[in-house]
Amino acid sequence: MSGLHGLATQALHALDPEDAHGLAIAGLRAGLGPRAGRDDPILETELAGLKLSNPVGLAPGFDKDAQVFRPMLRAGFGFVECGTVTPRPQAGNPRPRLFRLAEDRAVINRMGFNNRGLEAFAGRLSGGRPGVVGANIGANKDSEDRVADYVAGLKRLWGLADYFTINISSPNTPGLRALQTKAALQELLGRLAEARAGLPASEAAPTFLKVAPDLEPGEVETIVETSLAHGLSGIIVSNTTVSRPPLSSPLRDQAGGLSGAPLMALSTRVLSEFAQACAGRLVLVGVGGIGSGADAYAKIRAGASAVQLYSALVFEGPGLVGRIKRDLAARLRADGFVSVAQAVGAN
């Protein structure tokens, strides 16, 4: 079956990237996805109190509308994050808006939070979850009160998701990254804390903040201290970058956020900065450029309790997850660790 899925991945590359993604979602909904075996026990770990069979998660963007979290969990991911979802449906930016940079093992996107809205998203999650499923929430592009949009997402999905991610770091919604500045972040997290306090404690779920890798000096410390002050569980490092390292693809100058292999070094460096600033007070999730067990292990040793990937699947297909887990388990044992948690921050 792994060979068949590899051929399917090659066939999808003949299509427009967004059309290929839609076809992949349709195939997964039809039951054509892979089924992984039992995870190696050494990979069992916890993320902000959530028990994971392995620390390799699916990053948001793949399953924007919570349509295929079940087959992606069956494919071997330790957890799946759906979204980004906004209160009202929105079409996103004009196409084309998704680009494969095959020469660089990278992707540029300027999707713009295209999704079917909060009610459709909540309806799919209400059918139950066979594993850990997170909800990545955002704001509508034309919202008059973006903070209110985040509060609305949190309230509507409370009890339906195992954790929440507050996405303030997409470069494709104008002005969104300004929410990372101190005053704006204090208002956002303060209003979210007030909302959480009024929701049933029996359904409480960890809340994470997803940040950009393109931060100014001093912003790491500000984000950490503000997150701690408002009761967040952790930080996800990082979203796509608007910077452009040297790239070979003729599509390198497309506008949007860059993800994939070229993001690995930058995102891991920023992750290390957050690990130093957090000093164990917040849980970290490492994202950006992961395409191998070595990459996942580097993130964990830099301070991540778990990792997420998406872009590498575009080039490697769903079999990549199993290869990463096997390699990660081997690396943990080779270095004398008996668990993922032991390796967190080992650098």
Secondary structure in CASP SS format (residue, H / E / C, confidence):
PFRMAT SS
TARGET T0000
AUTHOR 0000-0000-0000
METHOD secondary structure of the structure
MODEL  1
M C 1.00
S H 1.00
G H 1.00
L H 1.00
H H 1.00
G H 1.00
L H 1.00
A H 1.00
T H 1.00
Q H 1.00
A H 1.00
L H 1.00
H C 1.00
A C 1.00
L C 1.00
D C 1.00
P H 1.00
E H 1.00
D H 1.00
A H 1.00
H H 1.00
G H 1.00
L H 1.00
A H 1.00
I H 1.00
A H 1.00
G H 1.00
L H 1.00
R H 1.00
A C 1.00
G C 1.00
L C 1.00
G C 1.00
P C 1.00
R C 1.00
A C 1.00
G C 1.00
R C 1.00
D C 1.00
D C 1.00
P H 1.00
I H 1.00
L H 1.00
E C 1.00
T E 1.00
E E 1.00
L E 1.00
A C 1.00
G C 1.00
L E 1.00
K E 1.00
L E 1.00
S C 1.00
N C 1.00
P C 1.00
V E 1.00
G E 1.00
L E 1.00
A C 1.00
P C 1.00
G C 1.00
F C 1.00
D C 1.00
K C 1.00
D C 1.00
A C 1.00
Q C 1.00
V C 1.00
F H 1.00
R H 1.00
P H 1.00
M H 1.00
L H 1.00
R H 1.00
A C 1.00
G C 1.00
F C 1.00
G C 1.00
F E 1.00
V E 1.00
E E 1.00
C E 1.00
G E 1.00
T E 1.00
V E 1.00
T C 1.00
P C 1.00
R C 1.00
P C 1.00
Q E 1.00
A C 1.00
G C 1.00
N C 1.00
P C 1.00
R C 1.00
P C 1.00
R C 1.00
L E 1.00
F E 1.00
R E 1.00
L E 1.00
A H 1.00
E H 1.00
D H 1.00
R C 1.00
A E 1.00
V E 1.00
I E 1.00
N E 1.00
R C 1.00
M C 1.00
G C 1.00
F C 1.00
N C 1.00
N E 1.00
R C 1.00
G C 1.00
L H 1.00
E H 1.00
A H 1.00
F H 1.00
A H 1.00
G H 1.00
R H 1.00
L H 1.00
S C 1.00
G C 1.00
G C 1.00
R C 1.00
P C 1.00
G C 1.00
V E 1.00
V E 1.00
G E 1.00
A E 1.00
N E 1.00
I E 1.00
G C 1.00
A C 1.00
N C 1.00
K C 1.00
D C 1.00
S C 1.00
E C 1.00
D C 1.00
R H 1.00
V H 1.00
A H 1.00
D H 1.00
Y H 1.00
V H 1.00
A H 1.00
G H 1.00
L H 1.00
K H 1.00
R H 1.00
L H 1.00
W C 1.00
G C 1.00
L C 1.00
A C 1.00
D C 1.00
Y E 1.00
F E 1.00
T E 1.00
I E 1.00
N E 1.00
I C 1.00
S C 1.00
S C 1.00
P C 1.00
N C 1.00
T C 1.00
P C 1.00
G C 1.00
L H 1.00
R H 1.00
A H 1.00
L H 1.00
Q H 1.00
T C 1.00
K H 1.00
A H 1.00
A H 1.00
L H 1.00
Q H 1.00
E H 1.00
L H 1.00
L H 1.00
G H 1.00
R H 1.00
L H 1.00
A H 1.00
E H 1.00
A H 1.00
R H 1.00
A H 1.00
G C 1.00
L C 1.00
P C 1.00
A H 1.00
S H 1.00
E H 1.00
A C 1.00
A C 1.00
P C 1.00
T E 1.00
F E 1.00
L E 1.00
K E 1.00
V E 1.00
A C 1.00
P C 1.00
D C 1.00
L C 1.00
E C 1.00
P C 1.00
G C 1.00
E H 1.00
V H 1.00
E H 1.00
T H 1.00
I H 1.00
V H 1.00
E H 1.00
T H 1.00
S H 1.00
L H 1.00
A H 1.00
H C 1.00
G C 1.00
L C 1.00
S C 1.00
G E 1.00
I E 1.00
I E 1.00
V E 1.00
S C 1.00
N C 1.00
T C 1.00
T E 1.00
V C 1.00
S C 1.00
R C 1.00
P C 1.00
P C 1.00
L C 1.00
S C 1.00
S C 1.00
P C 1.00
L C 1.00
R C 1.00
D C 1.00
Q C 1.00
A C 1.00
G C 1.00
G E 1.00
L E 1.00
S E 1.00
G E 1.00
A H 1.00
P H 1.00
L H 1.00
M H 1.00
A H 1.00
L H 1.00
S H 1.00
T H 1.00
R H 1.00
V H 1.00
L H 1.00
S H 1.00
E H 1.00
F H 1.00
A H 1.00
Q H 1.00
A H 1.00
C H 1.00
A C 1.00
G C 1.00
R C 1.00
L C 1.00
V E 1.00
L E 1.00
V E 1.00
G E 1.00
V E 1.00
G C 1.00
G C 1.00
I C 1.00
G C 1.00
S C 1.00
G H 1.00
A H 1.00
D H 1.00
A H 1.00
Y H 1.00
A H 1.00
K H 1.00
I H 1.00
R H 1.00
A H 1.00
G C 1.00
A C 1.00
S C 1.00
A E 1.00
V E 1.00
Q E 1.00
L E 1.00
Y C 1.00
S H 1.00
A H 1.00
L H 1.00
V H 1.00
F H 1.00
E H 1.00
G C 1.00
P C 1.00
G C 1.00
L H 1.00
V H 1.00
G H 1.00
R H 1.00
I H 1.00
K H 1.00
R H 1.00
D H 1.00
L H 1.00
A H 1.00
A H 1.00
R H 1.00
L H 1.00
R H 1.00
A H 1.00
D C 1.00
G C 1.00
F C 1.00
V C 1.00
S C 1.00
V H 1.00
A H 1.00
Q H 1.00
A H 1.00
V C 1.00
G C 1.00
A C 1.00
N C 1.00
END
